[in-house]
Amino acid sequence: MKKLTYQEKFIRTDKEARATFILSLVIFVFFFVSIFVFMDENVFILGMPLWFVLSCLGGYLLSVAGVVILVRFFMQDFSLDDEEHSRE
């Protein structure tokens, strides 16, 4: 793993924060779209309306899948300590 400079660490942190924000927007949009699109449907799953199942359970599954994708492909483990200055 390449050693990152202090500046590169903050650039990397900004990219991770942007990816997390985009995921939260996707989940937010999915939640409300599933409610408003299926709100008038008269379909029930286990006694619950379809919009509820899609928005809550689908949103949960989308959140879990999104976090797994974020951790695998966007997040990088590093210390924010400035290693050059911490040795002095």
C-alpha positions in Angstrom: 0.0 0.0 0.0 1.3 3.4 -1.0 2.1 5.9 1.8 -0.2 8.9 1.5 0.9 12.4 2.3 -1.1 14.4 4.7 -2.8 16.3 1.8 -3.6 13.1 0.0 -5.3 11.7 3.1 -7.7 14.6 3.2 -8.4 14.4 -0.6 -9.1 10.7 0.0 -11.4 11.5 2.9 -13.3 13.9 0.8 -13.9 11.3 -1.9 -15.1 8.8 0.7 -17.5 11.4 2.2 -18.8 12.3 -1.3 -19.4 8.6 -2.1 -21.2 8.2 1.2 -23.4 11.3 0.6 -24.3 10.0 -2.9 -25.3 6.6 -1.4 -27.5 8.4 1.2 -29.2 10.4 -1.6 -29.9 7.2 -3.6 -31.5 5.6 -0.5 -33.5 8.7 0.2 -34.8 8.9 -3.3 -35.6 5.2 -3.4 -37.5 5.4 -0.1 -39.8 8.2 -1.3 -40.2 7.0 -4.9 -41.3 3.6 -3.7 -43.8 5.2 -1.4 -45.3 7.6 -3.9 -45.3 5.2 -6.8 -46.9 2.3 -5.0 -49.1 4.2 -2.5 -52.3 3.6 -4.4 -51.7 -0.1 -5.1 -54.0 -2.4 -3.3 -51.4 -5.2 -2.9 -50.5 -6.6 0.6 -47.5 -8.7 1.6 -47.9 -10.4 5.0 -50.7 -7.9 5.9 -48.5 -4.9 5.0 -49.1 -2.6 2.0 -46.7 -3.0 -0.9 -45.3 0.6 -0.5 -44.3 -0.2 3.1 -42.5 -3.4 2.3 -40.7 -1.8 -0.6 -39.7 1.4 1.2 -38.7 -0.1 4.5 -37.4 -3.5 3.7 -36.1 -2.6 0.3 -34.5 0.5 1.7 -32.8 -1.6 4.4 -31.5 -4.1 1.8 -30.3 -1.2 -0.4 -28.5 0.3 2.6 -26.7 -2.9 3.5 -25.7 -3.5 -0.1 -24.6 0.1 -0.5 -22.4 0.0 2.6 -20.8 -3.2 1.5 -20.0 -1.6 -1.9 -18.6 1.5 -0.2 -16.4 -0.4 2.1 -15.0 -2.7 -0.6 -14.5 -0.2 -3.4 -14.3 3.3 -2.0 -13.0 3.2 1.6 -9.3 2.9 2.4 -7.8 2.3 5.8 -5.2 4.9 6.9 -4.3 7.0 9.9 -5.0 10.7 9.8 -1.9 11.4 11.9 0.8 13.3 10.1 3.5 10.7 10.2 6.2 13.1 9.1 5.5 15.6 11.9 4.6 13.0 14.6 8.2 11.6 14.7 9.8 15.0 15.5 
